[in-house]
């Protein structure tokens, strides 16, 4: 690449200004390779502003075979010229217009994604409620099992064995167990008080 006879042009035609602006504005956005979604990537804009300066504002660059404007990225002299012109003339005008376009496009993308984001938020909130309900149900189940263990401990070994035989011999369920325990303790104030105390500690 030869830059011995370059000249800086700070007054662009309308067509070149428009092309410069579009080149920089497009650089504000990238595409997610996994989803194909358009994403805001302002970190790319400054490099595009420099390359656009070299392309539209610098005349007289002679490239070697197979070289492109990317060869200018590491040229200190061209970059110093860019810095000298960044806040005036064609570069400043292109940067300003490109920034306006990028901001408009960013807001459009945000508005388009708002309903989807709202739906995701609602789903997450409902999922958290479900997890909380499941946790509470698990806690109640543990309390119920603990109460059952403490209640069964009040039976003598003989009574426990007899109860197990009955459970095996019948279509057993929790309601029948409650009836059998109530039948056992009916009228026994001392044992009923023990059951009541267990229930109070559990609560």
N, C-alpha and C positions, 0 to 999 in steps of 0.2 A: 504494500500500500504506500502510495506517494502522496504527501500532503504539502509539498514545497510551494505550490502555487494556489493555495486555497484562498477563498474570499468569503467573508461572512455577509449574508444577506438578511437584513432585519426587516425588510418590507416584502411580505409575501403576497402573492395574488390571492384572490378569494378562494380559488380552487385549492391552492396549496395550503392555505390556512385551514380550510375545512378538512382536508386530508390529514393534516397534522393533528388537529383537535380530535378527530375520530380515532386516529392511531393511539393517542394517549388515553382517551376515554375508554376504549376497549380494553386497555391494559389494566384498568381498575378491577376487572372481573376475570375469574378463572373458572374452569369446569372441574368438578369433582370426578375423578376417574372412576370411582366405584359406583356412583349414583347417576352421573351425568348432570347433576344439578349445578346451576350457575351460582357461584359464590363470590362474595366481595373480597378482593385481594389488593388493597391500596398500596401494598409494599412493592408492587410491580410498576407503579405509575412513574416513579422517578427515572428508572432505567429507560422506560419508553419515551419520556420527555427528552432525555439525552440523545437517544437514537433518532428521534424525530428531528431534533436540532441538526444532527449530522446529515440527515437525509434531506431536509427541506431548507435549511438555512446555510449550509456550507456548500459552496460551489468549488469545483476544481479537484476533488479527491480522485485519484487514479488507483483503482483496485487491481491487484494481480489476479491471474486466472484462478477461478473458484473462490475468491474472496467475496464476502458480503459485508453489509454494514455492521454485522456483529464483530468484525475485526477491529472496529473503532472503540470497542468497549474498554480496552486496556491502553488506549493511547492517551498519555498524560497531557499532551499539548491540546488535543481536541477537547478534553474534559475541562481544561483550564479556560478555554474559549467559551465553553458552555456555561461555566460558573460566572464568567464576566457578563454574559448576556441573559442569565436566568431571570433576572428581575426587571427586564425591560423589553421593549419591542415585541417581535414575533413570538419569542419563547414565552414571555409573560402572558401574552394574549391567549396563546394556545393552552397554557396551563390553567388559566382562569376559566376558559370556556369548557375545557375537558372536565374540570372539577365540578362545574355546575351540572353537566350531563351525567357524570357518575353519581352525584348525590341524588338526582332525580331517579335514576335507574335503581339505586339502592333502596330508596323509599318505595318504589314500585314493587320490588322484590319482597320487602318486608310486609307490605300490605297484602300481597298475594299469599304469603305464608301464614298470616295471622289466624285464619280459621283453622288451619291444620294444627298450629301450635296450641290453640285453645282446646281443640279436641284431645291432643296428647295430655295437656294439663288435667283435663277432666278425667281421663282414663287413669292417670297416676293417682289422683285424689281418691277415686273410687277403689282403686287397688289398695291404697293405704288403709281405707276404712275396712275393707275385707280382711286384710292382715290383722288389724286391731280386733275385729270380731272373732277371728279364728284363735287369736292369742287368748282372748277372754274365755272363749269356749273351752280351750285346753286347760286353763286355770281352774274353771269350774269342774271339769272332769276330774282333775287331780284332787280337788277338795272332796268331790263325791266319793272317789275311791278311798281316800284317807278316812273319811267318815265311816264307810262300809267296813274297812279293816278294823277300826277302833270298836265299832259296834259288834262285829263278830268275835272280837277278843273277849267280850263279856260273857260269851257262852262257855260252858264247861266242855272239856274234851269229849265227854259222852254226848252232850247236846250237839256239839259241832259235827260229830260222826253221824248222828241221827239225821241232822239237817242235810248233810251231804248225800245220804242215802235217799232221802226224799227228793232232793234236787235231781238225782240221777233217774229216779223212778217216775218222774212226772215231766210234763212239758213246762219247764221252769221259766219264769221271767221275774223281773224285779218287783212287780206288783205282788206276786205270790210270796216272795221273800219278805216283803214288808208285812203282809198279813200274818205270816208265820212268826215273825219277831214280835209283832203286836200281840199275838195270841200268847206267846211265851211270857211277855212282860206285863200283861194286863193285870192290874191290881197290885203289882210289885212296885211300890212307890220308890224304893231305894234304887232299883235298876232303872226305872223310868227317869229318875233324877240324873243318873249317870249319862244316859242317852242325851238328855237335855243339855247337860254340861258340855258334852262333846259337840253338840250342834252349835252351842254358843261360841265355843272356841274356834270352830271352823268359820263362823260368820265374822 
